[in-house]
Amino acid sequence: MTDKKEPEAKGYKPLWIITAFIVLIIINFLPAPDALSVVGLRALSVLAFAVIMWVTEAVKYPVSAVMIVGLLIVLLGLSPVPGNEIGTALGVPEGTDQFGTKNALSLAFAGFSSSALALVAAALFLASAMQITNLHKRLALYVLRIVGNKTNMIVLGTILVSILLAFFVPSATARAGAVIPILIGMVAAFGMSRDSRLATLLIITAVQAVSIWNVGIKTAAAQNLVAVGFINEAMGEDVSWIQWFIYAAPFSIIMSILLYFVMTRFFKSETDEISGGRELIDNELAELGPIKAVEWRLISIATLLLLFWATEGILHPFDSSSITLIALAVMLAPKVGVFTWKEVEGTINWGTIIVFAIGISLGTVLLRTGAAQWLSDVTFGAMGLDAFPLVGVIALVSVFNILIHLGFASATSLASALIPVFIALTTTLNMGDSSLGFVLVQQFVICFGFLLPVSAPQNMLAYGTGTFTVNDLLKSGIFLTVGGYILIIIMSATYWQWLGLL
């Protein structure tokens, strides 16, 4: 019995690690198809290895990321250089026979020089500042205090808190972590258990609202920044904060309304009112005390940051990454800042930064070696999608996107694997001016983490509270996934076409 649990306790799954390496080796020994170079084939072998490791969580994500880097260096480094435009795209000097580990190392670490990585890293610091000062908790308490004690109003307040925090806390897990303890406290104040219908109603509402607003705001989720990084790299285009908001916020607003009706209709609480809720919130606010000077400074910085994000490319020439790094510098500055390096270094999940960077590197390799284009041609191209109208293509590819998400616990990893292929698909189908819109819409679908606890980190955080079952989340998730899918198709045929996105 103990031996069977040992791999899980150690944080790795030997069977899946071995499987991943076997698949890697088999693909490397296959002859490269005519339309795919050897270096492209080896890139695909690393992708297959990565997908198996990510889907099964055979090891921790940062560990698998380091393994992916090692494989890219070895396999690409020993590959012959294609004598065509791919060789040029890889930046290998003309006349070179072998790619070389030096060039492979540079390509494997391409993600660490991405502006998207700088934005993610700085955003993690901003989320930490919220946690260190407890400002995110104070904001949540104020909103919940305003909505009152009625159960349905608390459901509405929970959604509003998730919307408000999405603007200022660029971490889905941190947003869920701010709201969930407050909601559990309110349930306890009414003398109800964690497995009560009231607890189920409030906690599921919180995590589903977080996922919904991962779509609506560019800086709300790391996977959005992965997509933007690939769009910059492969398509030479950028999507500003306000552009993303104009495209995606209406979707999230409609989905938030759907969430309210789904939760209040299908997850009836034992009571219509939490009589002790306001007292609990007042007590929590009293414990926090009056707003401190450090919180006022963080409010000022966060408000200015949001203002600069929203006016990017309109009132000033600074991009989102540069603005956020400047804000980080101010937050770390003595006297005017909000924390010291010693305070913040223990609160940052450095593994997230590594996974993010190497995910971008893998996607870059797939794009530059032509592997993503070949994969798109032989999968989606073979399906005859070129005979479908654009909305039909979006409908079919979105189904594939939703289904494959069932196997991924990390939307960041899913974006790293799929966005390069979706970018290549725009070339396969000659989408032209609609290319950017197609990739963005598929990124919105990647944010769908509604169905299972393993579909998103915030779901796992909430599931760990014992307030709901897998079936409870699935029940709400099916409504939201189907509703979101239908809304994607409707907006693709109307709103996004009216804006010129599609």
Disulfide bonds with the S-S distance in Angstrom:
none
